Amino acid sequence: MLDVDPANPDPEALVQRETEYHALNARLDRLNIAHLGLVFGRIDVRDETEQGPEHPVPDHPDHDRRYIGRLGLHDRERDYETLLLDWRAPMARPYYLATTAQPEGVRARRHIRTKGTVVQGVTDEYLAGDDHPLATTDQGVGDESPLLAAVEAARSGHMVSIVQTIQAEQDAIIRHQSRGALVVTGGPGTGKTAVALHRVAYLLYTWREQLAKTGVLIIGPNATFLHYIARVLPELGETGVVLSTVGQLYPGVEATCQDPRLTREIKGSAEMVTILTEHIRSYQRIPEDTISFLADSLQVSLTPAMIKAARTRARRSRKPHNAARAIFADQLIEAAARDVAHRLSADPLGGPDLLGEGDIAELFDEIAEHPTTQQHIDALWPILDPVQVVDDLLTSTTAIAHAARAYDQETRSALYRADRQVVSTSDTALIDEVAHRIGAPDPYQLQQAQQQAWRQQIADAEDALDILQSSQNTDLDDESEAEILSAHDIIDAETLAMRQQTQDHRTTAERAQADYTWAYGHVVVDEAQEITPMEWRMILRRCPSRWMTIVGDTAQTSHPAGIDDWAETLGPAMGNRLTVLGLTVNYRTPQSIVDFAAPLAAELTDEPPATAIREGRYPVTRIGDAHQIPSWITTRLQDDPHRQVAVIVPDKDFASITETLTGAQSTLSPAARARTVVCQVDAVKGLEYDHVVVVDPTAIAQQSSQGWNDLYVAYTRATQSLAVVGDIPHPAGPVQRYHPHPAD
């Protein structure tokens, strides 16, 4: 680290020190990945480059031995020899693509399982060569034991990366070269979210220079989901990505409640653009009577005709409301100034007015500078705040009746809420729409205002230094001259002012989160089938390049204004830059659960179900009543107490089921209760649990217009077993009756 004398700092040395400090911290963040499992694979692959293998394989000098890990490492002292190859590098790709049918030049592949920095196990595959009798001809994987081990592992509160077990169809999507909108579809358990996150890491590796400046935004369905995926990108060697729900996208606004379903459907509809536009226009008022007032000695009149003409001129400018205010004010004040000039200098004989354009300009300035004029302009064309505009609309039946006058009474009633200053998840898109339509100031505009204040601060500091000026010669007793040190000799005005300025040391991600006009380099939308037309408008404004990864399954759509067809919803915005790719293998859900849910899935989508890679240990079971849930959970956790359990309930049963599990002292241990969550369907979107209990499927299906989709989501969260409490309101696959042990 560069030494800097604090008593006499050299500016260049300070810059060098800061650069080294941040570089070392970034390197430490990356090297901390070693505790997550730095290396996970090795391949012996034929090297056909001119320079030959960097690490020749013993007995096979034409093959290169490459170790694959979460990041790349090089030995500086040995001419930057590659020690570890980043999994995203092109030279690492054969690790994921090689099969016995198409080995991609790979002779042998090794899977390395680690815990922290300790190797727990090694699995070798031999993909080519007559001297390898263990070679197999499986569908894409020579030895599936690493994949199955990852699939069978107990779930926790956080998603784990699949970097060790990426399959060929997943790798093709992760490394897809599309610079447009890539839609990744697939049923439950196909790894859509994992693929999207690994694609983010791959893009940050490949396009680091561009994306480091603009950032990457990942949008998830809820805060639980964001917490669930938060560790994946650091595990992959990437940090600094913005994670957000749609309810958090507008800076400084945090949604605190959920609207009823009809209200959500209306607020999510694109028709809200018309309603919001009408509401904004209502602030541009024209009074019925003339406004008269004294501006010093001038009698000023603002007639309805003047105000209407100024409003028309401002609207025709096509500028946002707040920006158009200056045009409105100029037009209105000029009309008032000409009216005053005419009254003061009108020729009684009908000739031209005596006051010319120069006099009118002076009258304009005098009227414009008067406080009363500004008060009337504020009333006729106020500066608007987006949060306040939406609040004014939704809490006023009069405002709703005016803005939504073209819609029916049911629509108007659903929009109204009595509580002011309350923001729902659906309101955020409305606030963002209003912000763009009124031209709410962005951080750059605020910075310009701060710079103007900064220049004034410098001027004030200069005045302060002039007062302190005392560098003058003074007669001493020995009649020699000396110079007394003054404030100017130590600090100049700008430096003095700078002591009051807060420097911006935020990262790209932090600056992006604070700016509603920020244009991200890449945007990922998970559970995208839930995004409404209004929310898509908000998201697309943050990605003008349309370089996006969009992940979803229309069979799981639960929002009443969600997506039914990708091309229909996204086609108009994306044009020919829309690519849809599908995942076909179900890595999460056992075949027993797939079979149980298959008849329901067939009613929701025309897509064939994804192929499950394992049968599963447990049949789907039906539990007699809710009081048997603790017994069933205990039975399941006997085999592996570290598993996670989710009890998914309809809204009406949430409190009673929670009480049942909390009071089950005899059958459910404290440890089991700690690993069991009771939740509604909305809270489990995109998540997975080892064991799942679905309570009262009929009520879940009936509680919303998209109830069958909700029920399908609930059924497909489990990685190990599924139980159902109550009647099954649809055709289903095999189900076994649960019989509690007599001791239960």
C-alpha positions in Angstrom: 0.0 0.0 0.0 1.3 3.5 -0.9 2.4 5.6 2.1 0.9 9.1 2.3 2.1 11.7 4.8 -1.1 13.0 6.4 0.5 16.2 7.3 1.5 17.0 3.7 -0.7 15.0 1.4 0.3 14.8 -2.3 -2.9 14.8 -4.5 -1.4 12.2 -6.9 -0.4 10.0 -4.0 -3.9 10.2 -2.5 -5.5 9.2 -5.8 -3.1 6.2 -6.1 -3.8 5.2 -2.6 -7.6 5.3 -3.1 -7.2 3.3 -6.4 -5.2 0.6 -4.7 -7.5 0.5 -1.7 -10.6 -0.1 -3.8 -8.8 -2.6 -6.1 -7.6 -4.6 -3.2 -11.1 -4.6 -1.6 -12.6 -5.8 -4.8 -10.0 -8.6 -5.0 -10.7 -9.6 -1.4 -14.4 -9.8 -2.2 -13.7 -12.2 -5.1 -11.2 -14.3 -3.2 -13.8 -14.8 -0.4 -15.6 -17.0 -2.9 -13.0 -19.7 -1.9 -15.0 -20.4 1.2 -18.0 -21.2 -1.0 -16.1 -23.7 -3.1 -13.5 -22.1 -5.4 -12.9 -25.1 -7.7 -15.5 -27.6 -8.7 -14.3 -29.3 -11.9 -11.5 -30.5 -14.2 -11.4 -31.5 -17.8 -8.8 -33.2 -19.9 -9.5 -31.8 -23.4 -7.8 -32.0 -26.7 -6.0 -28.8 -27.5 -5.7 -27.9 -31.2 -4.3 -24.4 -30.8 -0.9 -23.4 -32.3 0.8 -22.8 -29.0 -0.3 -26.2 -27.6 -1.6 -27.2 -24.2 -0.7 -25.0 -21.2 -0.9 -27.9 -18.9 -0.3 -31.2 -20.9 -2.0 -34.3 -19.5 0.4 -37.1 -18.5 0.4 -39.8 -21.2 -1.7 -37.6 -23.5 0.5 -34.6 -24.4 -2.0 -33.3 -27.0 -4.6 -32.8 -24.2 -4.9 -29.8 -21.9 -5.8 -30.2 -18.2 -8.0 -27.3 -17.1 -9.4 -26.7 -13.6 -12.8 -25.0 -13.6 -14.0 -22.7 -10.8 -16.1 -19.7 -9.8 -13.5 -17.2 -10.9 -10.2 -17.2 -12.8 -6.8 -17.2 -11.1 -3.4 -16.7 -12.7 0.2 -16.9 -11.4 1.9 -13.5 -12.0 5.3 -14.8 -11.2 5.0 -17.5 -13.9 4.1 -15.3 -16.8 0.4 -15.3 -15.8 0.0 -19.0 -16.1 -3.7 -20.1 -15.7 -4.2 -21.8 -12.4 -8.0 -21.8 -12.4 -10.4 -21.1 -15.3 -13.5 -19.0 -14.8 -16.6 -21.1 -15.5 -17.8 -18.4 -17.9 -14.6 -18.4 -20.1 -15.0 -20.0 -23.6 -12.3 -22.5 -22.8 -14.4 -23.8 -19.9 -17.5 -24.5 -22.0 -16.6 -28.1 -22.9 -17.0 -29.0 -19.2 -20.8 -28.4 -19.6 -21.3 -29.5 -23.2 -19.4 -32.8 -23.3 -21.3 -36.0 -23.4 -20.2 -39.5 -24.4 -22.1 -39.1 -27.7 -20.5 -35.7 -28.4 -17.4 -35.4 -26.2 -16.4 -32.0 -27.6 -12.8 -33.1 -27.4 -13.0 -34.0 -23.7 -11.4 -37.2 -22.7 -12.1 -37.1 -19.0 -14.2 -34.9 -16.7 -13.9 -34.7 -12.9 -16.5 -33.3 -10.6 -15.0 -32.0 -7.3 -17.3 -31.5 -4.3 -16.1 -29.2 -1.6 -17.2 -27.8 1.7 -15.4 -24.5 2.3 -11.8 -25.3 1.4 -12.0 -29.0 2.0 -12.6 -31.5 -0.7 -15.5 -33.8 0.2 -15.5 -36.1 -2.8 -14.5 -36.6 -6.4 -16.4 -38.2 -9.3 -14.7 -39.0 -12.6 -16.3 -39.5 -16.0 -14.5 -40.9 -19.0 -16.1 -39.6 -22.2 -13.8 -40.7 -25.0 -11.0 -43.2 -25.6 -11.0 -47.0 -25.8 -9.0 -47.3 -22.6 -11.9 -46.0 -20.5 -14.3 -48.8 -19.8 -16.5 -46.6 -17.6 -17.7 -44.5 -20.5 -21.5 -44.5 -20.8 -24.0 -43.3 -23.4 -26.4 -41.4 -21.2 -28.5 -38.4 -22.5 -26.1 -35.6 -22.1 -24.4 -36.6 -18.9 -21.8 -39.3 -18.5 -22.4 -39.7 -14.8 -25.4 -38.0 -13.2 -24.4 -38.5 -9.6 -23.2 -34.9 -9.1 -26.5 -33.6 -10.6 -28.6 -36.0 -8.5 -26.7 -35.1 -5.4 -27.4 -31.4 -6.0 -31.1 -32.1 -6.7 -31.5 -34.3 -3.6 -29.8 -31.9 -1.3 -31.8 -30.4 1.5 -33.2 -26.9 0.8 -32.5 -23.9 2.9 -33.6 -20.3 3.0 -31.2 -19.5 0.2 -31.0 -20.7 -3.4 -27.7 -22.4 -4.3 -25.9 -22.0 -7.6 -26.0 -24.7 -10.2 -22.6 -23.7 -11.6 -21.2 -27.2 -11.0 -24.1 -29.0 -12.7 -25.2 -26.8 -15.6 -26.7 -28.9 -18.3 -26.3 -28.5 -22.0 -29.7 -26.9 -22.7 -29.2 -24.5 -19.8 -25.7 -23.6 -20.9 -27.0 -22.7 -24.4 -29.4 -20.2 -22.8 -26.8 -18.8 -20.4 -24.4 -18.1 -23.2 -27.0 -17.0 -25.8 -25.7 -14.1 -27.9 -29.0 -12.3 -28.1 -28.8 -8.5 -27.6 -32.5 -8.2 -27.5 -35.2 -9.7 -25.2 -34.6 -13.3 -24.5 -37.7 -15.1 -23.0 -36.9 -18.3 -21.1 -40.0 -20.5 -20.6 -40.4 -23.8 -18.8 -42.5 -25.5 -16.3 -41.9 -25.7 -12.5 -38.5 -27.1 -11.6 -36.7 -26.5 -14.9 -34.2 -24.1 -13.4 -35.4 -20.9 -15.1 -34.3 -18.7 -12.2 -30.9 -20.4 -11.9 -30.4 -20.1 -15.6 -31.3 -16.4 -15.5 -28.9 -15.6 -12.6 -26.0 -17.6 -14.3 -26.7 -15.7 -17.5 -26.3 -12.4 -15.5 -22.9 -13.6 -14.3 -21.9 -14.7 -17.8 -22.9 -11.3 -19.3 -21.1 -9.4 -16.6 -18.0 -11.5 -17.4 -18.3 -11.1 -21.2 -19.5 -7.4 -21.3 -17.9 -6.2 -18.1 -16.8 -2.8 -19.3 -20.3 -1.8 -20.6 -22.4 -3.3 -17.8 -20.1 -2.0 -15.0 -21.1 1.5 -16.0 -24.8 0.9 -16.5 -25.5 -1.9 -14.0 -27.9 -4.9 -14.1 -31.3 -4.9 -12.6 -33.0 -8.1 -11.4 -36.7 -7.9 -10.7 -38.4 -10.6 -8.5 -41.9 -11.2 -7.4 -41.5 -10.6 -3.7 -38.9 -9.8 -0.9 -38.8 -13.4 0.2 -37.7 -14.4 -3.4 -35.0 -11.7 -3.5 -33.7 -12.9 -0.1 -33.7 -16.5 -1.5 -31.6 -15.6 -4.6 -29.4 -13.0 -3.0 -26.4 -15.3 -2.4 -26.2 -16.8 -5.9 -24.4 -14.0 -7.7 -21.7 -13.6 -5.0 -21.2 -17.3 -5.2 -20.6 -16.9 -9.0 -18.1 -14.1 -8.5 -20.4 -11.2 -9.2 -21.7 -8.4 -6.9 -23.1 -4.9 -7.3 -26.3 -6.1 -9.1 -29.6 -4.3 -8.1 -32.3 -6.6 -6.7 -35.8 -5.2 -6.6 -39.5 -6.0 -6.7 -41.7 -3.9 -8.9 -43.0 -2.3 -5.8 -39.5 -1.0 -4.9 -38.5 0.3 -8.4 -39.4 4.0 -7.8 -36.8 5.5 -5.4 -38.0 6.4 -2.0 -41.4 4.6 -2.4 -42.0 1.4 -0.5 -45.3 -0.5 -1.1 -46.9 -1.4 2.2 -50.1 -3.3 1.2 -51.8 -5.3 -1.4 -54.9 -4.2 -3.3 -58.0 -6.4 -3.8 -57.8 -8.4 -7.0 -60.2 -6.2 -9.0 -58.3 -3.1 -8.0 -55.0 -4.8 -9.0 -56.5 -5.7 -12.4 -57.6 -2.2 -13.1 -54.4 -0.5 -11.9 -52.4 -3.0 -13.9 -54.3 -2.3 -17.1 -52.9 0.0 -19.8 -56.1 2.0 -19.5 -54.6 3.7 -16.4 -52.4 5.7 -18.8 -55.5 7.5 -20.0 -56.9 7.9 -16.5 -53.6 9.3 -15.2 -53.2 11.7 -18.2 -56.7 13.1 -17.5 -55.9 13.5 -13.9 -52.7 15.4 -14.6 -54.5 17.7 -17.0 -57.0 18.6 -14.2 -54.2 20.5 -12.4 -54.0 22.8 -15.4 -56.9 25.0 -14.3 -59.0 27.7 -16.0 -61.1 29.8 -13.6 -64.5 30.9 -14.5 -63.8 34.6 -13.6 -61.0 37.1 -14.3 -58.2 37.2 -11.7 -57.3 40.8 -10.8 -54.5 42.0 -8.6 -52.0 44.8 -8.0 -48.4 44.2 -9.0 -46.9 47.3 -7.2 -48.7 50.1 -9.0 -49.9 48.0 -12.0 -53.5 46.7 -12.2 -53.1 43.2 -13.6 -55.9 41.1 -15.0 -55.7 37.4 -16.0 -58.8 36.6 -18.0 -60.0 33.0 -18.6 -59.2 33.6 -22.3 -55.6 34.5 -21.6 -55.2 31.5 -19.3 -56.8 29.1 -21.8 -54.5 30.4 -24.6 -51.4 30.0 -22.4 -52.5 26.5 -21.4 -53.0 25.5 -25.1 -49.5 26.8 -26.0 -48.0 24.9 -23.1 -49.8 21.7 -24.0 -48.8 21.9 -27.6 -45.1 22.0 -26.6 -45.5 18.3 -25.8 -43.3 18.8 -22.7 -44.0 17.2 -19.4 -46.3 19.1 -17.1 -43.6 20.5 -14.8 -41.3 21.5 -17.7 -44.3 23.1 -19.6 -45.1 25.3 -16.7 -42.4 27.8 -17.8 -44.1 28.1 -21.2 -47.5 28.6 -19.6 -46.1 31.3 -17.3 -44.3 33.2 -20.1 -47.4 33.1 -22.3 -49.7 34.2 -19.6 -47.5 37.0 -18.2 -46.8 38.3 -21.7 -50.6 38.5 -22.4 -51.0 40.3 -19.1 -48.2 42.7 -19.9 -49.7 43.5 -23.3 -53.1 44.0 -21.6 -51.6 46.5 -19.1 -49.7 48.3 -21.8 -52.8 48.6 -23.9 -54.8 50.0 -21.0 -52.0 52.5 -20.1 -51.3 53.8 -23.6 -54.4 53.1 -25.8 -55.0 55.9 -28.3 -58.5 57.2 -27.7 -58.7 58.0 -31.4 -58.0 54.4 -32.4 -54.3 54.8 -33.3 -51.5 52.4 -32.2 -50.6 52.1 -28.5 -48.0 54.6 -27.3 -46.0 51.9 -25.5 -43.7 49.8 -27.7 -42.1 46.3 -27.3 -39.3 47.6 -25.0 -41.9 49.0 -22.6 -43.9 45.7 -22.8 -40.7 43.8 -21.9 -40.2 46.0 -18.8 -43.8 45.5 -17.8 -43.3 41.7 -18.3 -40.4 41.7 -15.9 -42.2 43.8 -13.3 -45.3 41.5 -13.4 -43.2 38.3 -13.4 -41.2 39.3 -10.4 -44.1 40.1 -8.2 -44.9 37.4 -5.6 -48.7 37.6 -6.2 -48.1 36.6 -9.9 -46.2 33.5 -8.8 -48.9 32.6 -6.4 -51.6 32.7 -9.1 -49.3 30.7 -11.5 -48.9 28.1 -8.8 -52.6 27.8 -8.5 -53.2 27.6 -12.2 -50.3 25.3 -13.2 -48.7 23.9 -10.0 -45.4 22.0 -9.8 -46.5 18.4 -9.2 -45.0 15.6 -7.1 -45.8 12.1 -8.5 -46.6 10.5 -5.2 -48.9 13.3 -4.3 -50.6 13.2 -7.7 -51.5 9.5 -7.4 -52.6 10.0 -3.8 -54.8 12.9 -4.8 -56.5 10.7 -7.5 -57.1 7.5 -5.5 -58.4 9.2 -2.4 -60.9 11.5 -4.0 -64.2 10.3 -5.5 -64.4 13.6 -7.4 -61.0 13.2 -8.9 -61.7 9.6 -9.9 -65.1 10.6 -11.4 -63.4 13.2 -13.6 -60.3 11.3 -14.7 -62.2 8.0 -15.2 -65.5 9.4 -16.5 -65.3 7.2 -19.6 -65.3 4.0 -17.4 -68.1 2.3 -15.5 -69.0 2.8 -11.9 -67.4 -0.5 -10.8 -64.1 0.6 -12.1 -64.3 4.0 -10.4 -65.3 2.4 -7.1 -62.4 -0.1 -7.2 -59.9 2.7 -7.6 -61.0 4.6 -4.5 -59.3 4.1 -1.2 -60.0 6.1 2.0 -56.5 6.1 3.5 -54.1 8.8 2.3 -50.3 8.3 2.1 -50.7 4.6 1.6 -48.9 2.9 -1.3 -49.8 -0.5 -2.6 -47.7 -2.7 -4.8 -49.9 -1.7 -7.8 -49.4 2.0 -7.1 -45.6 2.0 -7.8 -46.1 1.7 -11.6 -48.7 4.5 -11.4 -46.3 6.8 -9.6 -43.5 6.0 -12.1 -45.9 6.7 -15.0 -46.8 10.1 -13.5 -43.2 10.9 -12.7 -42.3 10.6 -16.4 -45.5 12.4 -17.6 -45.0 15.4 -15.3 -41.2 15.5 -15.6 -40.3 15.0 -11.9 -36.7 16.0 -11.4 -34.1 13.3 -11.7 -30.8 13.2 -9.8 -29.0 15.0 -12.7 -31.4 17.9 -12.5 -31.0 18.0 -8.7 -27.2 17.9 -9.2 -27.5 20.9 -11.5 -29.4 22.8 -8.9 -26.8 21.7 -6.3 -24.0 23.0 -8.5 -25.7 26.3 -8.8 -26.0 26.4 -5.0 -22.3 25.3 -4.9 -21.2 28.3 -7.0 -23.1 30.5 -4.6 -21.3 28.7 -1.7 -17.9 29.5 -3.4 -18.9 33.2 -3.6 -19.9 33.2 0.1 -16.6 31.6 1.0 -14.7 34.2 -1.1 -16.5 36.9 0.9 -15.5 35.1 4.2 -11.9 35.0 3.1 -11.9 38.7 2.2 -13.0 39.5 5.7 -10.2 37.3 7.1 -7.6 38.8 4.7 -4.6 39.9 6.8 -1.5 39.1 4.8 0.0 42.5 5.3 3.5 43.7 6.2 3.8 44.7 9.9 6.5 46.9 11.4 8.4 44.9 14.1 10.5 46.3 16.9 13.7 45.7 14.9 12.2 47.5 11.9 12.4 44.4 9.8 9.4 43.2 7.7 7.5 40.0 8.1 4.5 38.5 6.5 1.6 37.3 8.8 0.1 34.0 7.6 -3.5 34.6 6.3 -6.5 32.5 5.5 -5.7 32.9 1.8 -2.3 31.4 2.3 -3.8 28.2 3.7 -7.0 27.7 1.8 -8.7 29.1 -1.3 -12.5 29.8 -1.7 -13.3 26.6 -3.5 -11.4 24.4 -1.0 -13.2 26.1 1.8 -16.6 25.6 0.1 -15.7 21.9 -0.6 -15.4 21.2 3.1 -19.2 21.7 3.1 -19.8 19.4 0.0 -20.7 15.7 0.3 -18.8 13.7 -2.3 -20.6 10.9 -4.2 -18.8 7.7 -3.5 -21.7 5.4 -4.3 -21.4 2.4 -6.5 -23.1 2.1 -9.9 -25.8 0.0 -8.3 -26.4 2.5 -5.5 -26.7 5.4 -7.9 -29.0 3.4 -10.2 -31.4 2.6 -7.4 -31.7 6.3 -6.5 -32.5 7.4 -10.0 -35.9 6.7 -11.5 -34.6 7.7 -15.0 -31.6 5.3 -14.9 -31.1 3.2 -18.0 -29.7 -0.2 -17.0 -27.5 -2.1 -19.4 -29.4 -5.4 -18.8 -32.6 -6.2 -17.0 -33.7 -9.6 -15.7 -37.4 -10.2 -14.9 -38.2 -13.3 -13.0 -41.8 -14.7 -12.6 -42.5 -12.3 -15.6 -45.9 -13.8 -16.2 -47.0 -11.7 -13.1 -46.0 -8.4 -14.6 -48.9 -6.1 -15.7 -49.0 -3.8 -18.7 -48.4 -0.8 -16.5 -45.5 -2.5 -14.8 -44.0 -3.4 -18.1 -44.0 0.3 -19.1 -42.1 1.0 -15.9 -39.6 -1.8 -16.6 -39.1 -0.9 -20.2 -38.3 2.7 -19.4 -35.4 1.4 -17.4 -34.1 -0.7 -20.3 -34.3 1.4 -23.5 -31.9 -0.9 -25.2 -34.4 -3.8 -24.7 -31.5 -6.1 -23.7 -33.4 -8.3 -21.3 -33.7 -11.8 -19.9 -37.3 -12.6 -19.2 -38.2 -15.7 -17.2 -41.7 -17.1 -16.7 -44.4 -19.7 -17.1 -47.9 -18.7 -18.2 -49.4 -21.7 -16.5 -48.3 -20.1 -13.2 -49.9 -16.7 -13.8 -51.8 -15.6 -10.8 -52.1 -11.8 -11.3 -55.5 -10.9 -12.9 -53.6 -8.6 -15.3 -50.7 -10.9 -15.9 -49.4 -12.5 -19.2 -51.2 -15.2 -21.2 -49.1 -14.9 -24.4 -45.5 -13.7 -24.6 -45.6 -12.5 -28.2 -48.9 -10.7 -27.7 -47.7 -8.8 -24.6 -44.1 -8.1 -25.5 -44.1 -8.2 -29.3 -45.2 -4.5 -29.8 -42.4 -3.2 -27.6 -39.7 -5.7 -28.7 -40.5 -6.1 -32.4 -38.1 -8.6 -34.1 -35.8 -8.5 -31.1 -37.9 -11.0 -29.2 -36.5 -14.6 -28.8 -38.4 -17.3 -26.9 -36.5 -20.4 -25.7 -37.8 -23.2 -23.5 -36.4 -25.6 -20.9 -37.6 -29.1 -21.1 -36.1 -31.0 -18.1 -37.6 -30.8 -14.6 -34.8 -31.1 -12.1 -36.8 -30.3 -9.0 -40.1 -32.1 -9.0 -40.3 -35.9 -8.5 -42.3 -37.8 -11.1 -44.9 -38.7 -8.5 -45.8 -35.0 -8.1 -45.6 -34.3 -11.8 -48.1 -37.1 -12.5 -50.4 -35.8 -9.7 -50.4 -32.3 -11.2 -50.4 -33.3 -14.9 -54.2 -33.2 -15.4 -54.4 -29.7 -13.9 -51.4 -28.5 -16.0 -53.1 -29.8 -19.1 -56.0 -27.4 -18.4 -53.6 -24.4 -18.1 -51.2 -24.8 -20.9 -50.7 -26.5 -24.3 -47.0 -27.0 -23.6 -46.0 -30.6 -22.8 -44.9 -31.2 -19.2 -41.1 -31.1 -18.6 -39.4 -34.5 -18.1 -38.6 -35.3 -14.5 -35.2 -36.8 -13.9 -36.2 -38.8 -10.8 -39.1 -40.8 -9.6 -38.9 -39.6 -6.0 -39.1 -41.5 -2.7 -42.6 -40.5 -1.6 -46.1 -40.8 -3.1 -48.4 -37.9 -3.0 -50.5 -38.3 0.1 -53.9 -37.1 1.2 -54.3 -36.0 4.9 -57.6 -36.3 6.6 -57.7 -33.0 8.5 -55.4 -30.2 9.5 -54.7 -31.7 12.9 -52.8 -34.5 11.3 -50.3 -32.1 9.7 -47.8 -32.1 12.6 -47.8 -35.9 12.6 -47.1 -36.0 8.8 -44.3 -33.4 9.2 -42.7 -35.4 12.0 -42.8 -38.5 9.9 -41.1 -36.8 6.9 -38.4 -35.1 9.1 -37.4 -38.3 10.8 -35.4 -39.3 7.7 -33.6 -35.9 7.5 -34.3 -33.3 10.1 -32.6 -30.6 8.1 -35.3 -30.5 5.5 -37.6 -27.5 4.9 -41.4 -27.8 5.1 -43.9 -25.3 3.7 -47.6 -25.4 4.6 -49.5 -23.5 1.9 -52.9 -22.3 2.9 -55.8 -20.2 1.6 -56.2 -16.8 3.1 -59.0 -17.8 5.4 -57.0 -20.5 7.1 -53.7 -18.8 7.7 -54.3 -17.9 11.4 -55.9 -21.3 12.3 -53.1 -23.4 10.7 -50.4 -21.3 12.3 -52.1 -21.8 15.7 -52.4 -25.6 15.0 -48.7 -26.0 14.3 -47.6 -23.7 17.1 -49.7 -25.6 19.6 -48.5 -29.1 18.5 -46.2 -29.6 21.4 -46.5 -33.4 21.6 -46.0 -34.2 17.9 -43.9 -31.4 16.4 -40.6 -30.7 18.1 -39.2 -27.1 18.4 -36.6 -27.9 15.7 -39.3 -29.1 13.3 -41.4 -26.0 14.0 -38.4 -23.9 13.2 -38.0 -25.5 9.8 -41.7 -25.2 8.9 -43.3 -22.1 7.4 -47.0 -21.4 6.9 -47.6 -19.2 3.9 -50.1 -18.3 1.2 -49.5 -18.9 -2.5 -48.3 -15.4 -3.3 -45.4 -15.8 -0.9 -44.0 -19.0 -2.5 -43.7 -17.7 -6.1 -40.4 -18.9 -7.4 -39.4 -20.7 -4.2 -38.9 -24.4 -3.4 -39.1 -26.5 -0.3 -38.3 -30.1 0.5 -41.8 -31.1 1.7 -45.0 -29.3 1.0 -48.5 -29.5 2.5 -51.3 -27.8 0.5 -54.3 -27.1 2.7 -57.9 -26.9 1.2 -57.1 -26.9 -2.5 -60.8 -26.0 -3.2 -60.5 -22.8 -1.2 -57.2 -21.9 -2.9 -58.8 -22.4 -6.3 -61.9 -20.3 -5.4 -60.2 -17.4 -3.7 -59.1 -15.7 -7.0 -59.9 -15.5 -10.7 -56.6 -17.3 -11.4 -57.2 -19.9 -8.7 -56.3 -22.9 -10.8 -52.9 -21.3 -11.6 -52.4 -20.6 -7.9 -53.1 -24.2 -7.1 -50.7 -25.4 -9.7 -48.0 -23.2 -8.2 -48.7 -24.7 -4.7 -48.5 -28.3 -5.9 -45.1 -27.8 -7.7 -43.0 -26.2 -4.9 -41.8 -29.6 -3.4 -38.5 -31.3 -4.2 -39.3 -34.4 -2.1 -42.9 -34.9 -1.1 -46.4 -33.4 -1.3 -49.4 -33.8 0.9 -52.9 -32.5 0.4 -55.4 -31.7 3.1 -59.1 -31.7 2.0 -60.8 -32.5 -1.2 -59.0 -32.3 -4.6 -61.2 -30.2 -6.9 -59.8 -31.4 -10.2 -58.7 -34.7 -11.9 -55.4 -35.8 -10.4 -52.8 -38.5 -10.7 -52.2 -41.2 -8.0 -52.8 -40.3 -4.4 -52.3 -42.4 -1.2 -54.2 -41.9 2.0 -52.1 -40.9 5.0 -52.5 -43.1 8.0 -50.9 -41.7 11.2 -48.9 -44.1 13.3 -51.0 -45.3 16.2 -48.6 -43.6 18.6 -49.2 -40.2 16.9 
